[in-house]
Structures are given as C-alpha cells and as structure tokens.
Amino acid sequence: MTKRKPFKTRRPICRRESIRGDAWKVIRIRRVFTLQDIADAVEADTRVVGLYIRSLCKTGVLRQTIKRRGREIGVFNTYRIAKDLGPIAPQVCADGRSYDPNGKKFIELLKEGA
C-alpha cells in the first residue's frame, strides 16, 4: 500500500490585515476623525486604536485638532492627518519613533516645544 501525502491547506485568499493597517486606511479616507470613529470602523477596542493614534501624534504624522477637557459623555478629541505617508501603515517602534515603509525611512519624535 502506498502512503498518502498529508493534505495541505492553502492560505485563505481574503485575510484580515492588522488592526493598525485597517486603522491607517480609515484615517487616510476620513482625514478628520475621532478615536471612536476609527475604533468603530475597524471593529477594535478603543485602547488599541488609541495607543496607535497617540504614537502617530508624537511623531507628527497625526495632529490633534480639538482637545476636549473633562469626562463629558459623547465628546471625543478630534484628530487630523498631518502627513499622508502612503497606503502602507506606518509602524511604531519600541523607542517611540515611527517607520514609514512607503518612503523606507524613520520619523523621529517631535520636540516638546514644537
């Protein structure tokens, strides 16, 4: 009797991209948005999306346009895209910098006074 080869499964054609990749696509489309807008669009937790958005703000890729104070229900900070780096999502490094895979370069942190 001949041995059969094990059945190999193929990768699914339609894979879900990372949450950050999906968030970047929505950010590029909307241009002006709130954290809740992005979290709802990519169906992710606001803490995960918020960490990514705050990291991009520190490097100047995004800019916070309206800063809300207090804990009012239904009121969120508004953000705007400052540098459209291209279709591939910027990656956040452990040291706080961002890497732009489109331009193949690092984006340094903004200075505190800037």
C-alpha positions in Angstrom: 0.0 0.0 0.0 1.3 3.5 -0.9 1.3 6.2 1.7 -0.8 9.3 1.0 0.8 12.7 1.3 -0.7 14.8 4.1 -3.4 17.2 3.0 -2.0 20.7 2.8 -4.3 23.6 3.4 -3.9 26.8 1.4 -3.8 30.2 3.0 -7.1 31.9 2.9 -7.2 34.4 0.0 -9.1 37.0 2.0 -7.0 37.5 5.2 -7.8 40.2 7.8 -5.0 42.7 7.9 -3.7 44.1 11.2 -5.8 46.5 13.2 -3.2 49.2 12.7 -3.3 48.6 8.9 -7.0 48.8 8.8 -7.0 51.9 11.1 -4.5 53.6 8.8 -6.7 53.0 5.7 -9.7 54.6 7.6 -7.5 57.5 8.7 -6.4 58.2 5.1 -10.0 58.1 3.9 -11.6 60.2 6.7 -8.8 62.8 7.1 -10.6 64.3 10.2 -11.8 61.8 12.8 -12.2 60.9 16.4 -10.7 57.9 18.2 -14.2 56.3 18.4 -14.7 56.7 14.6 -11.6 54.6 13.9 -12.4 52.0 16.6 -15.9 51.5 15.3 -14.8 51.3 11.6 -12.1 48.6 12.3 -14.2 46.9 15.0 -11.4 47.1 17.6 -11.0 48.2 21.2 -10.5 51.9 21.6 -7.5 51.3 23.8 -5.6 49.5 21.0 -6.5 52.2 18.4 -5.8 55.0 20.9 -2.3 53.8 21.5 -1.6 53.8 17.8 -3.1 57.2 17.2 -1.2 58.7 20.2 2.0 57.2 18.9 1.5 58.8 15.5 0.7 62.1 17.1 4.0 62.1 18.9 5.9 61.8 15.6 3.8 64.4 13.8 2.0 62.1 11.4 -1.3 63.0 13.0 -2.3 66.2 14.7 -4.9 66.6 17.5 -7.1 69.5 16.3 -9.7 69.8 19.1 -8.7 68.9 22.6 -11.6 68.2 24.9 -11.3 68.5 28.7 -13.3 66.7 31.2 -15.3 63.5 31.0 -18.3 64.6 29.0 -20.3 61.7 27.6 -20.2 61.5 23.8 -17.4 64.1 23.4 -14.1 63.0 21.9 -10.8 64.6 20.8 -10.6 65.3 17.1 -7.6 64.3 15.1 -6.4 65.3 11.6 -3.9 63.6 9.3 -0.8 65.9 9.0 1.5 63.7 6.8 -0.1 61.3 4.4 2.8 58.8 4.1 1.1 56.4 1.6 -1.0 53.3 1.5 1.1 51.1 3.8 0.5 51.9 7.5 3.4 53.5 9.5 4.9 51.2 12.1 5.5 52.3 15.7 8.9 51.3 17.1 9.7 50.5 20.7 11.7 53.7 21.1 8.7 55.8 20.1 9.8 56.6 16.5 7.7 55.6 13.6 8.9 53.8 10.5 7.4 54.7 7.1 7.5 51.6 4.9 6.4 53.6 1.8 9.4 56.0 2.0 11.6 53.5 3.8 12.7 56.0 6.5 12.3 56.6 10.2 10.2 59.5 11.6 11.7 61.0 14.7 9.7 62.1 17.8 8.6 65.8 17.8 10.3 68.0 20.4 8.2 69.0 23.4 8.0 72.7 22.4 7.1 72.1 18.8 
